[in-house]
Amino acid sequence: MSSLRTISTATCPVGALEDACRFVAQFIGKDWKKLYDRLPFAPARDTDKRQKDVFVIDQISARRDRTPEETAVTCLEKWRNFNRHGDIAQLIKGLRTLNKVELAEKVETKYMVTNVYS
């Protein structure tokens, strides 16, 4: 298992988190609900609010006949809006807690350059 890494601001574009979220959305499928539940929020977002978020996203997606990828993009946009300190490392950590190790490693390879623990 590889360790979490952090972004090198010298080589990482400004929209890297948005790009990383769109990349994850391509692969996360219907597990977007579980991922949303495992992502950190600052300020903290209680369980009831998270469940309501998931319900609303699910309802809107069903009415608009969205694909799981489109719904995952919406979910990750909501996370970015509510989590003022969100970054790619937190997204990777959320993927790892969901046991999406291969996807986490793909995100690390595509967006990260420096190991946090070194």
Residue frames as qw, qx, qy, qz and C-alpha x, y, z in Angstrom:
[[0.000, 0.890, 0.456, 0.000, 0.00, 0.00, 0.00],
 [0.420, 0.366, -0.028, 0.830, 1.47, 3.34, -1.00],
 [0.227, -0.491, -0.482, 0.689, 1.30, 6.28, 1.35],
 [0.192, 0.903, 0.377, -0.078, -0.69, 9.47, 0.90],
 [0.518, 0.087, 0.152, 0.837, 1.00, 12.19, -1.03],
 [0.030, 0.787, 0.289, -0.545, 0.55, 15.93, -1.32],
 [0.558, 0.763, 0.246, 0.213, 0.39, 18.23, -4.31],
 [0.491, -0.232, 0.113, 0.832, 3.43, 20.15, -5.40],
 [0.230, 0.838, 0.317, -0.380, 1.97, 23.57, -6.13],
 [0.089, -0.607, 0.474, 0.632, 4.80, 24.29, -8.53],
 [0.000, 0.119, -0.858, -0.500, 3.69, 21.58, -10.96],
 [0.111, 0.455, 0.878, -0.101, -0.03, 21.22, -10.22],
 [0.027, -0.400, -0.379, -0.834, -2.58, 23.33, -12.12],
 [0.260, -0.146, 0.338, -0.892, -5.06, 25.49, -10.21],
 [0.756, -0.028, -0.070, -0.650, -8.08, 23.32, -11.15],
 [0.281, 0.282, -0.917, 0.026, -6.42, 20.05, -10.16],
 [0.289, 0.076, 0.802, -0.517, -9.00, 19.16, -7.47],
 [0.652, 0.408, 0.127, -0.627, -11.88, 19.69, -9.89],
 [0.551, 0.464, -0.629, -0.293, -10.06, 17.63, -12.53],
 [0.065, 0.204, -0.946, 0.242, -9.33, 14.88, -9.99],
 [0.484, 0.197, 0.594, -0.611, -12.98, 14.80, -8.95],
 [0.696, 0.465, -0.158, -0.524, -14.09, 14.42, -12.57],
 [0.374, 0.413, -0.828, -0.066, -11.51, 11.67, -13.04],
 [0.168, -0.049, 0.890, -0.420, -12.78, 9.80, -9.95],
 [0.604, 0.296, 0.292, -0.680, -16.40, 10.23, -11.11],
 [0.583, 0.410, -0.559, -0.424, -15.59, 8.26, -14.27],
 [0.454, 0.197, -0.865, 0.081, -14.72, 5.20, -12.19],
 [0.178, -0.120, 0.711, -0.670, -16.62, 5.40, -8.89],
 [0.320, -0.271, -0.811, -0.408, -20.03, 4.48, -10.36],
 [0.547, -0.619, -0.398, -0.399, -22.82, 3.86, -7.87],
 [0.679, -0.319, -0.432, 0.501, -20.35, 3.91, -4.99],
 [0.138, 0.531, -0.029, 0.836, -20.52, 7.73, -5.02],
 [0.583, -0.682, -0.168, -0.407, -22.87, 7.59, -2.00],
 [0.870, -0.374, -0.150, 0.284, -20.35, 5.61, 0.05],
 [0.568, 0.244, -0.064, 0.784, -17.52, 7.89, -1.04],
 [0.139, -0.687, -0.081, -0.709, -19.48, 11.01, -0.04],
 [0.746, -0.628, -0.153, -0.159, -20.01, 9.48, 3.40],
 [0.857, -0.247, -0.056, 0.449, -16.27, 8.90, 3.85],
 [0.428, 0.538, -0.001, 0.726, -14.98, 12.28, 2.68],
 [0.358, -0.403, -0.444, 0.716, -13.98, 14.82, 5.34],
 [0.045, 0.824, 0.361, 0.435, -15.79, 18.14, 5.71],
 [0.405, -0.332, -0.295, 0.800, -14.46, 21.37, 7.23],
 [0.400, -0.323, 0.589, -0.623, -16.50, 22.66, 8.88],
 [0.153, 0.024, 0.984, -0.087, -17.86, 19.28, 9.96],
 [0.564, -0.026, -0.329, -0.757, -21.10, 18.10, 8.35],
 [0.509, -0.162, 0.731, -0.426, -23.22, 15.81, 10.52],
 [0.227, 0.058, 0.953, 0.194, -24.62, 12.47, 9.37],
 [0.346, 0.641, 0.617, -0.298, -28.19, 13.75, 8.96],
 [0.244, 0.797, -0.140, -0.534, -27.07, 16.53, 6.62],
 [0.057, -0.392, 0.818, 0.416, -24.93, 14.13, 4.61],
 [0.300, 0.287, 0.910, 0.007, -27.86, 11.72, 4.27],
 [0.336, 0.773, 0.348, -0.411, -30.09, 14.58, 3.14],
 [0.089, 0.673, -0.482, -0.554, -27.43, 15.63, 0.60],
 [0.159, -0.114, 0.938, 0.286, -27.33, 12.09, -0.81],
 [0.333, 0.528, 0.755, -0.203, -31.13, 11.92, -0.94],
 [0.280, 0.813, 0.072, -0.506, -31.41, 15.25, -2.79],
 [0.033, 0.541, -0.681, -0.492, -28.63, 14.37, -5.26],
 [0.247, 0.092, 0.958, 0.113, -30.26, 10.98, -5.86],
 [0.350, 0.655, 0.589, -0.319, -33.71, 12.51, -6.45],
 [0.235, 0.790, -0.182, -0.536, -32.45, 15.18, -8.83],
 [0.064, -0.396, 0.828, 0.392, -30.37, 12.63, -10.73],
 [0.324, 0.288, 0.901, -0.015, -33.35, 10.28, -11.07],
 [0.351, 0.762, 0.366, -0.401, -35.60, 13.08, -12.38],
 [0.251, 0.807, -0.332, -0.419, -33.00, 14.17, -14.90],
 [0.971, 0.225, 0.074, 0.015, -32.06, 10.63, -15.90],
 [0.064, 0.847, -0.527, 0.022, -28.37, 11.17, -15.10],
 [0.819, 0.208, -0.516, 0.138, -25.73, 8.50, -15.38],
 [0.771, -0.547, -0.181, 0.270, -23.85, 7.35, -12.26],
 [0.592, 0.092, 0.012, 0.801, -20.83, 9.31, -13.54],
 [0.030, -0.603, -0.179, -0.777, -22.85, 12.54, -13.81],
 [0.637, -0.702, -0.237, -0.211, -24.29, 11.94, -10.34],
 [0.793, -0.294, -0.138, 0.515, -20.80, 11.32, -8.93],
 [0.351, 0.360, 0.052, 0.863, -19.63, 14.63, -10.44],
 [0.344, -0.703, -0.202, -0.589, -22.54, 16.39, -8.68],
 [0.802, -0.543, -0.227, 0.105, -21.70, 14.65, -5.41],
 [0.708, -0.110, -0.069, 0.694, -18.04, 15.66, -5.57],
 [0.110, 0.549, 0.126, 0.819, -18.97, 19.24, -6.52],
 [0.557, -0.729, -0.207, -0.341, -21.14, 19.39, -3.39],
 [0.823, -0.378, -0.154, 0.395, -18.25, 18.04, -1.31],
 [0.507, 0.206, 0.015, 0.837, -15.92, 20.71, -2.72],
 [0.147, -0.662, -0.186, -0.711, -18.48, 23.43, -1.98],
 [0.685, -0.679, -0.149, -0.218, -19.06, 22.31, 1.62],
 [0.837, -0.357, 0.006, 0.415, -15.45, 21.43, 2.42],
 [0.127, 0.985, -0.107, -0.048, -13.47, 24.65, 2.36],
 [0.257, -0.718, 0.634, 0.128, -10.17, 22.85, 2.89],
 [0.927, 0.192, 0.315, -0.060, -10.72, 19.99, 0.45],
 [0.098, 0.714, -0.610, -0.329, -7.75, 18.74, -1.50],
 [0.734, 0.305, -0.553, -0.250, -6.68, 15.78, -3.57],
 [0.176, 0.263, -0.873, 0.372, -5.06, 14.07, -0.58],
 [0.468, 0.040, 0.568, -0.676, -8.45, 14.04, 1.20],
 [0.777, 0.314, -0.185, -0.513, -10.10, 12.63, -1.93],
 [0.539, 0.355, -0.763, 0.029, -7.47, 9.87, -2.06],
 [0.099, -0.164, 0.812, -0.550, -7.93, 9.12, 1.64],
 [0.665, 0.151, 0.274, -0.678, -11.69, 8.82, 1.08],
 [0.759, 0.354, -0.450, -0.309, -11.10, 6.39, -1.79],
 [0.328, 0.316, -0.851, 0.262, -8.75, 4.31, 0.36],
 [0.335, -0.055, 0.690, -0.640, -11.26, 4.11, 3.24],
 [0.778, 0.283, 0.065, -0.558, -13.77, 2.88, 0.66],
 [0.706, -0.176, 0.658, 0.195, -11.20, 0.23, -0.34],
 [0.660, 0.740, 0.129, 0.024, -10.85, 1.74, -3.82],
 [0.585, -0.580, 0.330, 0.461, -7.07, 1.37, -3.62],
 [0.583, 0.213, 0.526, 0.581, -6.48, 0.97, -7.35],
 [0.157, 0.857, 0.350, 0.344, -8.46, 4.13, -8.12],
 [0.405, -0.892, 0.047, 0.193, -6.65, 6.00, -5.31],
 [0.637, -0.320, 0.424, 0.559, -3.33, 4.98, -6.84],
 [0.445, 0.540, 0.486, 0.524, -4.47, 6.16, -10.28],
 [0.080, -0.970, -0.181, -0.142, -5.33, 9.56, -8.79],
 [0.575, -0.695, 0.226, 0.368, -1.98, 9.70, -6.99],
 [0.633, 0.018, 0.490, 0.599, -0.13, 8.91, -10.21],
 [0.303, 0.681, 0.465, 0.477, -2.09, 11.40, -12.27],
 [0.109, -0.908, -0.158, -0.373, -2.17, 14.36, -9.83],
 [0.606, -0.783, 0.130, 0.046, 0.36, 13.93, -7.03],
 [0.630, 0.628, -0.367, 0.273, 4.12, 14.27, -6.97],
 [0.104, 0.530, -0.630, 0.558, 5.43, 14.46, -3.38],
 [0.620, -0.298, -0.721, 0.083, 5.08, 11.88, -0.60],
 [0.408, -0.801, -0.036, -0.437, 3.63, 13.36, 2.61],
 [0.847, -0.529, 0.043, 0.034, 5.58, 11.03, 4.89],
 [0.809, 0.259, -0.102, 0.517, 9.05, 11.60, 3.45]]
